[in-house]
Structure formats: structure tokens, C-alpha cells
Amino acid sequence: MGIECLWFTGRLIQQLLVVTIVSIQPNILYCKLILLLWHSCLERIRRTQSGNFPADDLGLAEFRRGGLRATAGPRLSRSKETKGQKSDYNAPFAQWSTERVCNWLEDFGLGQYVIFARQWVTSGHMLLTATPQDMEKEMGIKHPLHRKKLVLAIKSINAKQDEKSAQLDHIWVTRWLDDIGLPQYKDQFHEARVDGRMLQYLTVNDLLFLKVTSQLHHLSIKCAIHVLHINGFNPHCLRRRPVEESNGSPSEVVQWSNHRVMEWLRSVDLAEYAPNLRGSGVHGALILLEPRFNGDTLAMLLNIPPQKTLLRRHLTTNFNVLIGPEAQQEKREITESTAYTPLTTTAKVRPKKLGFSHFGNLRKKKFDESTDYICPMDTNPGATNGSQKNYGGYKGLSPVTDRELDQVGHTD
């Protein structure tokens, strides 16, 4: 087979040379190049071992194991790799090979760093012991949230924690942003590869890095993460459509998505204002769990003019029926307090400035960012204070925590 291919190639070059000389004005360099290729083919025909095979006996030759087969080498090497990969699959992360670590990074959403990982990572153990500075220097991970994503995953592997939030990838998070009414941030979250585990550990400064500056949107994400915590990071915990047998109890309303809230507005004859909730961050958890979110806040977000008093009264009446008497009483108490500041669409959150007392902690690399989580992970009902109430198993968010969020933009 090899001699026939070489012979055919040689004949093709020969014909090309004839056509070039006869039909085209001769180019000396071009002709020399073709002649050089022709002689090279002839030399390879002389050297090839298949040139010694008798052409008449090729079809009658008896098959013998160990003979010359072009595919034998690659097939054998592939079977060895498959066997190695099988044993590597059962090995702990520290014993993973470079190739498996790279495949894991690819599946993890950090495939852009595989090229540098192949050059630096020799085993899973090297990645487990790597510091954020190593990741930035050796693997070129400049994006702070990419480093955080990898650090959290490695910390979970070292602690042998089976976190349900880790099952929610960054693609799911972009759909979740649609559900809570914040689709305008999908590109930033996708680029940062924010997954379910990262939602657990998101800080105020992380959200600011993702260009989420609205105070109302911070509270929206906070309440939505709280619902995920309570439901064990069940990916299907939010309700997107009305259910016929539903009675609209607070424990159900808290799981309403942004689209479900718009469906409710249509059911109370406010269909013309429902589209205004797109991109507002309004969902059931924000309505029920945020103490300062009341009927006036919803009317503002729906762009209902203040002079339409009857329409606003109609909305407030239906809103109070929706949240129930317990939440209604809490919201009334917050509204009547002297420290009450209404929610607005223009309030912004600025980065928290560290005081002089924090510089020592930063030098020691012991600064604890858990105090800055957008939604603290302590969901134990026994830890609630007197101002927090439970709505069907959901803990009302403390207004003190919300005021602390307000103060982020005023820290000196």
C-alpha cells in the first residue's frame, strides 16, 4: 500500500512538471523544487521496506501475529492509557495525574488555565497544597473570583466535605439569576464562573466586583441565597408557575420566582404594570423576608404614580393579604421605628474600607471574610433574636443585618 501511494505521488509530481514546462512560462526555481520533490519520492520508494514485498503475493499472504500493522502501535498504547485512567479514577485527589487534574479543571469551568496547569501541576497533591499566590503566579489565574472558586473547591476536598451546593454549576447560577429577576448580571456571573458553592461564600465586595452596586439588588441576592440554604441548595426549590391547589401561604410565597410574582400581579388586575418587575430583583423571598419591603416599595418598583391613590391602595391591600398578618405586623413595626429608612432604587453600596485595626490581620493573612458574607450561613432557627420571625420554616432576616449593609457605603 505504501509503495503504491508513493508511486502515485511521484507520477502526479511528474505530470505537474510537464504541464508547468509546456503550458506556463518556465520558472527555474519552481521547476527545481518539483524535481527535488520527485527525487525525494524515488529515494523513499527505494528505502521503504514495503518495496521488497512481491506485488503478486500481497493478497495471498497469510496473516501472522506480530507482523507489520500500521494500527498496532496506537491501539496498544491507547489500551494502556485507558487502564491507567481507570486506576487513576479510583485514586484520591492527591494522587491524580496531571491529565486528570487538567480534565477536572476543564469540567470545573476553568479550562482556560489548563495550558499552564500542564506545565506546572505534577499531581493532585501539588494543587491541594497550592496557595492563591501560587495559582496566580504559576497558573496565571489573575481573576480573583476564579482563584476563590478553586480555593473553595480545594478546601472542600481537603476537609472531605460533601456540599450539596457544589452540585450547582455556573450555568445553573445564570438561570437562577433569571428566576430572582436579575438577568442583567448573567454575563458578569458567567465570566466569573460563580457556582453554587461560591454563592454560599459571596461577600459584599465580591458582589461589587461583579458590578452589583444597587442596595436593593444586594438584598435580593441575600434573600435568594437564604432560601437556597433553607432548602439544602435544592436546584428546583423556586416556584415559577402557579399551582392550582396552592393557597398562597407565606411558606409558598417565599419560594416564588420573579416570574411567579408577575403572574400574581396579573391575577390581582395589575397586568399592565407586571413587566416593570423585569430586572428589579423582586421575588417571593425579598417580599416576605426583607422587613423594609412593603406595599409602597412594590408600587415604586412598578412605577405606579403617587397620584393614583386608589390603585396604590388596591396594591397594598392585596400585598398585605399575600404576606400574611405575621409578616405584615413585623413590617409595620419596622416602618414605625425611628431608625427606619425606606428602600429606594437609587441607594448604592460602596466597598467596605478597612480601619487601622485590620492591617495587622492582613499582614498575618488571617483576615476572616466570613464576617462580610452577603448571607451568613448560620441558618439555625435557635440562633434567631427577638426581632426575627419564622414563616413556615423560613427565618425572617434581621433588620440589624440590613442596617449593617446600609452602613457599608458610609464606613469611614
Secondary structure, 3 states (H helix, E strand, C coil): CHHHHHHHHHHHHHHHHHHHHHHCCCCHHHHHHHHHHHHHHHHHHHHCHHHHCCHHHCCCCCCCCCCCCCCHHHHHHHHHHHHHHHHHHCCCHHHCCHHHHHHHHHHCCCHHHHHHHHHHCCCHHHHHCCCHHHHHHHCCCCCHHHHHHHHHHHHHHHHCCCCHHHHCCHHHHHHHHHHCCCHHHHHHHHHCCCCHHHHHCCEHHHHHHCCCCEHHHHHHHHHHHHHHHHCCCCCCCCECCCCCCCCCCHHHHCCECHHHHHHHHHHCCCHHHHHHHCCCCCCHHHHHHCCCCCHHHHHHHCCCCCCCHHHHHHHHHHHHHHHHHHHHHHHHHHHHCCCCCCCCCCCECCCCCCCHHHHHHHHCCCCCHHHHECCCCCCCHHHCCCCCCEECCEECCCHHHHHHHHHHHHCC
